[in-house]
Amino acid sequence: MSDTHLGYAEFDAKNAASGLNVRELDTYRAFEEACSAIRAAKPDLVLHSGDLFDHPRPPNHAVVVAFQQFGNFARDGIPVVLIAGNHSLPATRGTVCLLKAFNAIPGISAVVEGPRRVTVRSVCITAIPHLPVERDLTNAVQAAKPDPSARYNILLLHAGLRGGPPRAWTEAMVPRVLIKEKAQLFDYIALGHYHRPMKVAPMAWYSGATERFQGDRSRGKKGFLMVDLVRRRIEHHPVHNRPRVELASIECAGLDPVGVLKRVREASTGLEPGSVVGMTLSGLSRELSEKLDLAELRRAVGPALHVDLHLRRRAGRHAHAEPWDASSLPDRFKAYAMGRVEDPELLESVLKLAGTYFDRSKEESET
């Protein structure tokens, strides 16, 4: 499994009983479900190919959940090998990577600072964690070789693919052709970083994430892979996730606010409570856009956790808005910040810093 991102938080909704962010709890539930299913299957080995936590300094609850689940594997006698992903490594010197602590659990091997071989029974795992310098990562993969004395050899790697999906700003990438070459040498390559199950070669796979995160529009369910090295079979095992629904665009041309509200209610019929919903209203005139009550529109969707609302102007004479006065930005930002930042000292420092950027933007626009 991979990319569990424990501690990830999204939106402002909190669970009433625990006080934790609702989406943070979703990551724990998905991870715990995956671990329970894996323990029930009694595998010979568990691999986690990176980004166990969403941040190098995860919340305490995330650490507790991770230690509990890996502790369960240890008690069941199921060895685990995990590597650091690009979300795992601290950005500042002098800060140790938290994953090192898992080496204190018998049967758990965490590979953090560089490539290392881990032998579990008759299996040799060549583990390559995320390396921030792309050249170092490529060189490490190129240097990876199977252990001829092992019955099976696995390459465990956290990296993006050159020639694959678009690059994210924090990722290091290796050539796709290099992974295919290594797939001829290793019995299996377990990859982490991309959040959907993806085959690179017959026995080289991304397992995908266990939860759906912001910006993830991939289809299919999240989960983990069960790999049979003897029969050379890979099976995807899904876990339950909070539904994320993208509604078809709602055409609003010629409607008044009441009509738009009616259309939204009709389009939202049958949505599962607690869903994260994306909704686009198109064909809006400038006058209609100004009359819409966005909060009321979101309530009309029903008991959703969050509604991501997009407004699109209609083509024609109202396609382009009138020029607006940029000098109002500081006031708009101040009003926004006052509603989000409770600490007076922090609010003052935020507004002071924002002011320097507004001033710089104004100077650049004038020149």
C-alpha positions as CSV (number, residue, x, y, z in Angstrom):
1,M,0.0,0.0,0.0
2,S,1.1,3.6,-0.3
3,D,0.2,7.3,0.0
4,T,-2.0,6.9,3.1
5,H,-1.3,10.6,4.1
6,L,-2.3,10.2,7.7
7,G,-3.1,13.5,9.3
8,Y,-4.4,15.1,6.1
9,A,-7.0,17.8,6.8
10,E,-9.5,19.5,4.5
11,F,-12.3,21.9,4.9
12,D,-13.4,23.3,8.3
13,A,-15.7,20.5,9.3
14,K,-14.9,18.9,12.7
15,N,-16.2,15.7,14.2
16,A,-18.3,16.6,17.2
17,A,-17.2,13.7,19.4
18,S,-13.4,13.9,18.8
19,G,-12.9,17.5,17.7
20,L,-10.8,16.2,14.8
21,N,-11.1,17.4,11.2
22,V,-13.6,15.1,9.5
23,R,-11.3,14.5,6.5
24,E,-8.5,13.7,8.8
25,L,-10.6,11.0,10.3
26,D,-11.3,9.7,6.8
27,T,-7.6,9.0,6.3
28,Y,-7.5,7.1,9.6
29,R,-10.6,5.0,8.8
30,A,-9.3,4.1,5.3
31,F,-5.8,3.2,6.6
32,E,-7.3,1.1,9.5
33,E,-9.7,-0.7,7.1
34,A,-6.8,-1.5,4.7
35,C,-4.6,-2.8,7.6
36,S,-7.4,-5.0,9.0
37,A,-8.0,-6.5,5.6
38,I,-4.3,-7.1,5.1
39,R,-4.0,-8.8,8.5
40,A,-7.0,-11.0,7.7
41,A,-5.2,-12.2,4.5
42,K,-2.1,-13.2,6.5
43,P,0.5,-12.2,3.9
44,D,4.2,-13.0,4.1
45,L,5.2,-9.4,3.9
46,V,3.7,-5.8,3.9
47,L,5.2,-3.0,1.8
48,H,4.4,0.7,2.2
49,S,5.9,2.7,-0.6
50,G,5.9,6.1,0.8
51,D,3.9,9.1,2.3
52,L,2.7,7.3,5.3
53,F,1.9,10.8,6.8
54,D,0.8,13.9,5.0
55,H,3.4,16.0,6.6
56,P,6.9,15.6,8.2
57,R,5.4,16.7,11.5
58,P,2.0,14.9,11.6
59,P,-0.6,15.4,14.4
60,N,-0.3,13.2,17.4
61,H,-3.4,11.3,16.5
62,A,-1.8,10.3,13.2
63,V,1.3,9.0,14.9
64,V,-0.8,7.0,17.4
65,V,-2.9,5.4,14.6
66,A,0.2,4.4,12.6
67,F,2.0,2.9,15.6
68,Q,-1.2,0.9,16.6
69,Q,-1.6,-0.6,13.1
70,F,2.1,-1.4,12.6
71,G,2.1,-2.8,16.1
72,N,-0.7,-5.1,15.1
73,F,1.3,-6.4,12.2
74,A,4.2,-7.0,14.5
75,R,2.1,-9.0,17.0
76,D,0.7,-11.1,14.1
77,G,4.3,-11.8,12.9
78,I,3.8,-10.0,9.6
79,P,7.0,-8.1,8.7
80,V,6.6,-4.5,7.2
81,V,9.1,-2.5,5.1
82,L,8.2,1.2,4.6
83,I,10.1,4.0,2.9
84,A,10.0,7.8,3.1
85,G,8.0,9.7,0.5
86,N,8.2,13.3,-0.6
87,H,5.8,14.2,2.2
88,S,7.9,12.5,4.8
89,L,11.2,14.3,4.8
90,P,11.7,17.4,7.0
91,A,12.6,20.6,5.1
92,T,14.9,21.9,7.8
93,R,18.3,20.6,8.9
94,G,18.5,19.2,12.4
95,T,15.0,17.7,12.3
96,V,14.9,13.9,12.3
97,C,12.4,12.0,10.1
98,L,9.7,10.5,12.3
99,L,9.7,7.3,10.3
100,K,12.9,6.3,12.0
101,A,11.0,5.6,15.2
102,F,9.2,2.6,13.5
103,N,12.5,0.7,13.5
104,A,11.9,0.3,17.2
105,I,9.0,-2.1,16.5
106,P,10.2,-5.7,16.0
107,G,9.7,-6.8,12.4
108,I,9.3,-3.2,11.0
109,S,12.0,-1.7,8.8
110,A,11.8,2.0,7.9
111,V,14.2,3.2,5.1
112,V,14.6,6.9,5.2
113,E,17.9,8.5,4.3
114,G,19.0,6.5,1.3
115,P,18.8,3.1,-0.6
116,R,19.1,0.0,1.6
117,R,18.5,-3.7,1.2
118,V,16.2,-5.4,3.6
119,T,16.0,-9.2,3.7
120,V,12.8,-10.8,4.9
121,R,13.0,-14.6,4.9
122,S,13.7,-15.5,1.3
123,V,12.8,-12.1,-0.1
124,C,15.3,-9.2,-0.7
125,I,13.7,-5.8,-0.8
126,T,15.9,-3.1,-2.4
127,A,14.3,0.0,-0.8
128,I,14.8,3.5,-2.3
129,P,13.1,6.3,-0.4
130,H,12.3,9.7,-1.9
131,L,15.5,11.6,-2.6
132,P,15.0,15.4,-3.1
133,V,17.7,15.6,-5.8
134,E,16.3,14.0,-8.9
135,R,19.7,13.0,-10.3
136,D,20.4,11.1,-7.1
137,L,17.1,9.3,-7.3
138,T,17.7,8.2,-10.9
139,N,21.2,7.1,-10.1
140,A,20.0,5.0,-7.2
141,V,17.4,3.3,-9.4
142,Q,20.0,2.7,-12.1
143,A,22.4,1.1,-9.5
144,A,19.7,-1.2,-8.0
145,K,20.5,-4.8,-8.6
146,P,18.8,-8.0,-7.5
147,D,20.4,-10.2,-4.8
148,P,21.2,-13.5,-6.6
149,S,21.1,-15.4,-3.3
150,A,17.4,-14.4,-2.6
151,R,14.5,-16.4,-3.9
152,Y,12.6,-13.3,-4.8
153,N,13.7,-9.7,-5.3
154,I,11.5,-6.6,-4.9
155,L,12.3,-3.0,-5.7
156,L,10.5,-0.6,-3.4
157,L,10.5,3.0,-4.7
158,H,8.8,6.3,-4.2
159,A,9.0,8.5,-7.3
160,G,7.1,10.1,-10.2
161,L,7.6,9.0,-13.8
162,R,9.1,11.1,-16.6
163,G,6.7,10.5,-19.4
164,G,3.9,9.9,-16.9
165,P,1.3,12.1,-15.2
166,P,2.0,15.8,-14.8
167,R,4.8,16.8,-12.4
168,A,4.0,18.1,-8.9
169,W,6.3,20.7,-7.4
170,T,7.6,18.5,-4.6
171,E,8.3,15.4,-6.6
172,A,11.4,13.8,-8.1
173,M,11.0,11.7,-11.2
174,V,12.7,8.8,-12.9
175,P,12.4,7.8,-16.6
176,R,9.5,5.4,-17.2
177,V,11.8,3.4,-19.5
178,L,14.2,2.8,-16.6
179,I,11.4,1.3,-14.5
180,K,10.5,-1.0,-17.4
181,E,14.2,-2.1,-17.7
182,K,14.3,-2.9,-13.9
183,A,11.1,-4.8,-14.2
184,Q,13.1,-7.3,-16.3
185,L,15.5,-7.9,-13.4
186,F,13.2,-7.8,-10.3
187,D,10.3,-10.1,-9.5
188,Y,8.2,-7.1,-8.5
189,I,8.5,-3.3,-8.3
190,A,6.3,-1.6,-5.7
191,L,5.8,2.0,-6.6
192,G,4.4,4.9,-4.6
193,H,3.6,8.5,-5.3
194,Y,0.6,8.5,-7.8
195,H,-2.7,8.2,-6.1
196,R,-4.4,5.7,-8.5
197,P,-3.5,2.1,-9.2
198,M,-1.3,2.1,-12.3
199,K,0.6,-0.5,-14.1
200,V,4.0,0.5,-15.5
201,A,5.0,-3.1,-16.4
202,P,3.4,-6.5,-15.8
203,M,5.0,-6.8,-12.4
204,A,5.6,-3.1,-11.7
205,W,2.7,-1.2,-10.1
206,Y,1.6,1.9,-8.3
207,S,-0.8,0.7,-5.6
208,G,-2.5,4.2,-5.4
209,A,-3.7,5.9,-2.3
210,T,-6.1,4.6,0.3
211,E,-8.1,7.8,0.4
212,R,-9.2,10.4,-2.2
213,F,-7.5,13.8,-1.6
214,Q,-8.1,17.3,-2.9
215,G,-7.7,17.6,-6.7
216,D,-8.0,13.9,-7.2
217,R,-10.5,13.4,-10.1
218,S,-9.4,9.8,-10.9
219,R,-12.1,7.3,-11.3
220,G,-12.2,4.0,-9.5
221,K,-11.9,3.1,-5.8
222,K,-8.9,3.5,-3.6
223,G,-7.2,0.7,-1.8
224,F,-4.2,-1.6,-1.8
225,L,-2.7,-4.3,-4.0
226,M,-2.3,-8.0,-3.1
227,V,0.7,-9.4,-5.0
228,D,1.3,-13.1,-5.6
229,L,4.9,-13.6,-6.7
230,V,4.5,-17.3,-7.3
231,R,1.6,-17.0,-9.7
232,R,2.6,-13.4,-10.8
233,R,-0.9,-12.1,-10.0
234,I,-1.9,-8.6,-8.8
235,E,-5.3,-7.9,-7.3
236,H,-6.6,-4.5,-6.2
237,H,-8.6,-4.5,-2.9
238,P,-10.7,-1.4,-2.4
239,V,-11.5,0.3,0.8
240,H,-14.5,2.6,1.6
241,N,-14.1,6.3,1.1
242,R,-16.2,9.4,1.4
243,P,-18.0,10.0,-1.9
244,R,-16.7,12.8,-4.1
245,V,-19.3,13.8,-6.8
246,E,-18.9,16.1,-9.7
247,L,-22.4,17.1,-10.9
248,A,-23.1,17.9,-14.5
249,S,-23.0,21.6,-15.3
250,I,-26.3,23.3,-14.5
251,E,-27.4,25.7,-17.2
252,C,-28.9,28.9,-15.7
253,A,-29.6,31.1,-18.7
254,G,-32.9,32.9,-18.5
255,L,-33.6,31.9,-14.8
256,D,-34.1,34.0,-11.8
257,P,-32.5,33.1,-8.4
258,V,-35.5,31.0,-7.4
259,G,-35.2,29.1,-10.7
260,V,-31.5,28.5,-10.1
261,L,-32.2,27.2,-6.6
262,K,-34.8,24.8,-8.0
263,R,-32.4,23.5,-10.6
264,V,-29.7,22.9,-7.9
265,R,-32.1,20.9,-5.7
266,E,-33.2,18.8,-8.7
267,A,-29.5,18.1,-9.7
268,S,-28.7,17.1,-6.1
269,T,-31.4,14.5,-5.7
270,G,-30.1,11.2,-4.5
271,L,-26.7,12.4,-3.3
272,E,-25.2,10.4,-0.4
273,P,-25.1,12.4,2.8
274,G,-21.7,13.6,3.7
275,S,-20.5,13.7,0.1
276,V,-17.9,16.2,-1.2
277,V,-19.7,17.8,-4.2
278,G,-18.5,19.8,-7.1
279,M,-21.1,21.9,-8.8
280,T,-20.9,24.4,-11.8
281,L,-23.5,27.0,-12.6
282,S,-23.1,28.1,-16.2
283,G,-24.8,30.7,-18.4
284,L,-25.1,33.3,-15.7
285,S,-25.6,37.0,-16.5
286,R,-23.8,39.6,-14.4
287,E,-27.0,40.7,-12.8
288,L,-28.0,37.1,-11.9
289,S,-24.6,36.4,-10.4
290,E,-24.9,39.3,-8.1
291,K,-28.4,38.2,-6.8
292,L,-27.5,34.7,-6.0
293,D,-27.2,33.7,-2.4
294,L,-24.2,31.2,-2.5
295,A,-24.8,29.9,1.1
296,E,-28.4,29.1,0.2
297,L,-27.3,27.4,-3.0
298,R,-24.9,25.2,-1.0
299,R,-27.6,24.3,1.5
300,A,-29.9,23.4,-1.4
301,V,-27.5,20.5,-2.3
302,G,-28.5,18.8,1.0
303,P,-26.4,17.3,3.8
304,A,-23.1,17.4,2.0
305,L,-19.8,17.8,3.8
306,H,-18.6,20.4,1.4
307,V,-19.9,22.0,-1.9
308,D,-17.3,23.4,-4.3
309,L,-19.3,25.9,-6.3
310,H,-18.1,27.4,-9.6
311,L,-19.9,30.2,-11.4
312,R,-19.5,30.7,-15.1
313,R,-20.7,33.8,-17.0
314,R,-22.6,33.3,-20.2
315,A,-21.0,34.1,-23.5
316,G,-21.8,37.4,-25.2
317,R,-22.0,41.0,-24.0
318,H,-21.7,40.0,-20.4
319,A,-18.8,37.5,-20.8
320,H,-16.3,40.0,-19.5
321,A,-16.7,41.7,-16.2
322,E,-16.2,45.4,-15.8
323,P,-12.7,46.4,-14.6
324,W,-12.6,46.4,-10.8
325,D,-10.5,48.6,-8.5
326,A,-7.5,46.7,-7.2
327,S,-7.2,49.2,-4.4
328,S,-10.1,47.4,-2.7
329,L,-8.0,44.2,-2.3
330,P,-6.4,45.1,1.0
331,D,-9.8,45.8,2.6
332,R,-11.3,42.6,1.2
333,F,-8.3,40.6,2.4
334,K,-8.5,42.2,5.9
335,A,-12.2,41.3,6.2
336,Y,-11.4,37.7,5.1
337,A,-8.4,37.4,7.5
338,M,-10.4,38.8,10.5
339,G,-13.0,36.0,10.0
340,R,-10.3,33.3,9.9
341,V,-7.5,34.3,12.4
342,E,-8.6,34.6,16.0
343,D,-5.2,35.5,17.6
344,P,-4.9,39.4,17.5
345,E,-1.1,39.3,17.3
346,L,-1.1,36.7,14.5
347,L,-3.7,38.7,12.7
348,E,-1.6,41.9,12.9
349,S,1.5,40.1,11.6
350,V,-0.5,38.5,8.7
351,L,-2.0,41.9,7.7
352,K,1.4,43.5,7.9
353,L,3.0,40.9,5.7
354,A,0.1,41.0,3.2
355,G,0.4,44.8,3.0
356,T,4.0,44.5,1.7
357,Y,2.8,42.2,-1.1
358,F,-0.1,44.5,-2.0
359,D,2.3,47.5,-2.1
360,R,4.8,45.6,-4.2
361,S,2.0,44.5,-6.6
362,K,0.8,48.1,-7.0
363,E,4.4,49.4,-7.7
364,E,4.9,46.7,-10.3
365,S,1.6,47.5,-12.0
366,E,2.4,51.2,-12.2
367,T,5.8,50.5,-13.8
